[in-house]
């Protein structure tokens, strides 16, 4: 205990703003990359479920980028692209692109499994009603698959936030970079990195809560506060329709 | 062998209004709604239908029965092209949708979307959309297929639910309904699109025995309203009661078929053996 007391724990509080700002940058990069990854991942999943040779190309993409470490990915994007293509990105853009390359591959696999889990009777019911296949996908298959995919996408997001820590290599001012900078003047790595870890874990708890709440809104019947509010609106709408129809039947 | 108009003429009671109505019935009944000719279907190298013909007239209730694997469900599913026949002609309301018969001149073909606008289908497993309420299961179909606005679609959906006695359950999700109720919602969903013919693929096979009755009651009411129906079923008592035309299938072929009362007068040994085992 005395050993722990020898460390300067007050440093954390003194630098709380810098540390939080670092965490915020990490979350921002991860959040933008998540939106892109879900969109691209979904397209990749559909391509992979489609016909060869396109499905093979999708499979190759997925296997390549699931295997590449975030550190290598961001070096390619930030240094490689400016050398090879002559386009240079800001550190923020490079971080987003690097994460998207990786996580679109993971999320495509999550969506592929989720889409395959939907019974084929669902699509058939839509077809038998005369619905257009694209409409069936958007309104029948995708919402159900998303409900299955959400918990895994939540885990991915937490992984994405952590992976931003490697972007310190391109100088992105995320949490680990901030910690390094503080460490270079205070020489308290144990304290500072423990603080960083604590913030990552806190973020993990927070986003787990958020994704769980979202997942609840997708269960049927929906549960949880947010969902109940939305469900209340829908219930009132349906009750109105029921009243209208009953009134109609009274007349005829 | 077939007397499509027999049911309506037998109901004549002398009053001019009734006879005029039954004349109209008879005229309508002569119209072919579905005509299958030489339907063959293979899954991979296995042929499960070896050339089946079937005619369904307007207002007629056709019952298809037979052992599992006889191809009766597959045949039903070729009517709305959920199964694409390998060969043969699928004609619905006079329009050709199948690959056609060898040697016949190619005709103008309709697409599956156009076909399915006229054909409703009810599945063994209900296949309601679990993420939508009973009402929205129906209104989604109306909005997508009939391009109705939200309000109008929901109202029509409510009317369809009332028809099957489930209006009070409009806001419930399929998971909150019993199997019988789910199947009734599924029937309402198909009916809401005003189909010319309704296909039923073993609609009561997945239900608890206790819940079969309520679904059959809805189907009976539908039959009495004059809806054209093709029913694949194991409920032979129901088949006996409702079937204007009965088809017994085995091993991918129609073994025997006949009009009302067929179950009691059928002659084929295979049919008799099946009926003896089931009834």
Interface residues (C-beta under 8 A of the other chain):
Chain A: X119 X121 X122 X124 X125 X127 X128 X129 X130 X131 X132 X135 X139 X140 X143 X144 X147 X218 X220 X221 X234 X235 X237 X238 X239 X241 X242 X244 X245 X246 X248 X249
Chain B: X80 X82 X112 X113 X116 X117 X119 X120 X121 X123 X125 X127 X128 X129 X130 X131 X133 X135 X140 X141 X144 X145 X154 X155 X157 X158 X159 X161 X162 X167 X168 X170 X171 X172 X173 X174 X175 X176 X186 X189 X190 X193
